[in-house]
C-alpha cells in the first residue's frame, strides 16, 4: 500500500491512527510506504522534512509527533525559527530519554 499525504492535511492527520492500526495488524503480510504529496512549494518543504527524517533514521520516532505538533500545537513549519526550535526540542527530548 502506498499512502500519499501532506503533513498539513487534516484528513491525512485524522487517517493516521487508522493507518497505524492497520500496519500493526498486517505487518507480516503487507508492504506499506508513505510518500509525501507535492503540489506546491509549501508541500515540498514538508516533503523535504519527511525525507530528512527518513534519511536520519528518525522517521518512526518523529512522524507522528510532527503531525501532532502541526495539528494540535499549530506548529508553523513555514517559519524556520519555529521549526528549528521544535526540532531542537525533539533532539533534546530524545537525548534525555536515552540516558535514563
C-alpha positions in Angstrom: 0.0 0.0 0.0 1.2 3.5 -0.8 -0.1 6.4 1.2 0.2 9.9 -0.4 -0.1 12.5 2.3 0.7 16.1 3.4 1.6 16.9 6.9 -0.7 20.0 6.8 -3.8 18.0 5.7 -6.3 17.4 8.5 -7.8 14.5 6.6 -4.4 12.8 6.4 -3.9 13.5 10.1 -7.2 12.0 11.0 -6.5 8.9 9.0 -3.1 8.4 10.7 -4.4 6.4 13.7 -6.3 4.0 11.4 -3.2 3.5 9.2 -1.1 2.8 12.3 -3.6 0.2 13.5 -3.8 -1.4 10.0 0.0 -1.5 9.8 0.3 -3.3 13.1 -2.3 -5.9 12.1 -0.8 -6.8 8.8 2.9 -6.0 9.1 4.0 -9.6 8.1 1.8 -9.8 5.1 1.6 -6.3 3.7 4.1 -3.7 2.4 3.5 -0.1 3.2 5.2 3.1 2.0 4.4 6.7 2.8 5.0 9.2 0.0 4.6 13.0 0.7 2.4 14.6 -2.0 3.9 17.7 -3.5 1.5 20.1 -5.3 3.3 23.4 -4.5 6.3 24.9 -2.7 4.7 24.7 0.7 4.0 21.0 0.4 7.6 20.5 -1.0 9.0 21.9 2.2 7.1 19.4 4.3 8.1 16.6 2.0 11.8 17.6 2.5 11.2 17.4 6.2 9.8 13.9 5.8 12.7 12.7 3.7 15.2 14.3 6.2 13.6 12.3 9.0 13.8 9.2 6.8 17.5 9.8 5.9 18.4 10.4 9.5 16.7 7.2 10.6 14.2 9.1 12.9 11.1 8.8 10.8 9.4 6.2 13.0 10.1 8.4 16.1 9.2 11.8 14.7 6.5 11.2 12.0 3.6 11.1 14.5 4.9 13.8 16.9 5.5 16.1 13.9 1.9 15.5 12.7 0.6 16.1 16.2 2.6 19.3 16.6 1.2 20.7 13.3 -2.4 19.9 14.1 -2.6 20.1 17.9 0.0 22.8 18.7 -0.3 24.7 15.4 3.3 24.3 14.6 4.1 26.6 11.6 6.6 24.6 9.5 6.9 27.6 7.2 8.6 29.6 10.0 12.2 28.4 10.0 12.9 29.6 13.6 9.8 27.9 15.0 10.6 24.7 13.1 14.2 24.8 14.3 13.1 25.2 17.9 10.7 22.3 17.6 13.4 20.1 16.1 15.9 21.1 18.8 13.3 20.2 21.5 12.8 16.8 19.9 16.6 16.1 19.8 16.9 17.2 23.4 14.0 15.0 24.5 15.4 12.0 22.6 18.8 12.5 24.2 17.4 12.8 27.7 15.2 9.8 27.3 18.0 7.6 26.0 20.3 8.4 29.0 17.7 7.3 31.6 
